[in-house]
Amino acid sequence: MISPQRITRVAGYGMTQAADAYVYRPTSVEEIRSVFEEARASGRKVTLRGAGRSYGDGNIGAESLLIDITRMNRILAWDSASGIIDCESGVTIENLWRYCLEDGYWPPVVTGTMYPTLGGALGMNVHGKNNYCQGTIGEHVVDMDVLFPTGELKTLTNEDDLFYAVISSAGLLGVITRVKLKMHRVASGNLDVWAEAAKNWDEQFALFEKYEHDADYMVSWVDCFSKGAKAGRGQFHGAWYKQREDLGSRVASNQDLPALILGIFPKSVLWRELKLFCNRPGMRLLNAAKQFASSTIGNNKMHDQSLVAFSFLLDYVPDWRRAYEPGGFIQYQTFVPKEHAKAVFAQQIRLQQEYNLESFLGVLKRHRPDRFFFSHAVDGYSLALDFKVTEKNKAKLWELAHKMNDLTLKNGGRFYFAKDSTLRPEDAEQYLGDALHKFRVFKSEYDPEGLLSSELARRLKLS
């Protein structure tokens, strides 16, 4: 008998979608097995959830038994000679760097926030600002244990086809319970970071091409309100690991993000101030101010920055997403081959401006393809966009997103389940192609009852 005391309202990180579920927080493989048994007995589905950092509906399931893995967070073994860490899947990116940095190691791939669990990160196969040279998080897994709804526990490596299906499967094949990951050796807790303003789309892409064979990380901010000759303007950042010969024996530095701005104002209340600007006029002003600062005092300069400060910008302002309340926001990200990316992104921005629904934030990154079944990566670029959602604009925003989907698909582009809220079933079928068929074959073998599901899976008819 499922206890009604387990009923909890859970939401995607963008706060636009939520559902009531029966939440379980297991601490062992056996406890996860018991959840599957309870699902069979009750005739309900099972949904997997890590730290809840996927923006849309990939980690929620209405009236499902929801497995929250965050209590399975033990470090099982750490070898500082090889840089291989063995841990449970509820370990977070923050846990990894805090545990390993003093020994001279950093996670090989990190997201814009340090709080996702390793299991959730692998379920969506996350990427970072170094995707073009280091790939996705899945490419650095030595081996992992996966518990399937059938009760079978398998250890998988990159020699197994099933490895490439489970990683990126959005939690629809099995529960990743243990991960052995190869960490990245670093000489310092700081990076050398270069900032350079771009006046338009041409300069943006020229900067990525200039540094892609040299920099360890690349990312660029894009002003989505700019038009005409200034369309695509923004600021590029390239970053390099420091070399040991320049540092002596110093490795770690203070990595904690400051709690105060200018040493005076607490950041914990800054989201309230941001809320005043969380509208088209306010964000147009903030983007213009950022562009002015980027092209003047912040232009053509190299500076030291900690790995944490450079990597986790989304953690800099606590509760920043609350500025989008009450309707929340969607993050829309498309991945387009390099020969079409500039034209597609420029057209996407023009469409937003025609709809008077400009993204409040634009982020451009460089990528490379990989073997994972539900891969979002291409030999090209991605543009991530944040859109405020209101009751008044929601239908119009989804219409805009569908037009941008069509434009992306027409040019051989792909999408990212961790960010998605607007894809249609036919969109997923078109870009996943044969990989979706292969996934369904594995699904029929390892989850024959179709126990694992989510609102994303239902929306896109993935299984």
Secondary structure, 3 states (H helix, E strand, C coil): CCCHHHEEEEECCCCCCEEEEEEECCCCHHHHHHHHHHHHHHCCCEEEECCCCCCCCCCCCCCCEEEECCCCCCEEEEECCCCEEEEECCCEHHHHHHHHHHHCEECCCCCCCCCCEHHHHHHHCCCCCCHHHHCCHHHHEEEEEEECCCCCEEEECCCCHHHHHHCCCCCCCCEEEEEEEECEECCCCEEEEEEEEECCHHHHHHHHHHHCCCCCEEEEEECCCCCHHHCCCEEEEEEEECCHHHCCCCCCCCCCCCCEECCCEEHHHHHHHHHHHCCHHHHHHHHHHHHHHHHCCCCCEEEEEEHHHHHCHHHCCCCHHHHHCCCCEEEEEEEEEHHHHHHHHHHHHHHHHHCCCCCCEEEEEEECCCCCCCCCCCCEEEEEEEEECCCCCHHHHHHHHHHHHHHHHHCCCEECCCCCCCCCHHHHHHHHCHHHHHHHHHHHHHCCCCCECCHHHHHHCCC
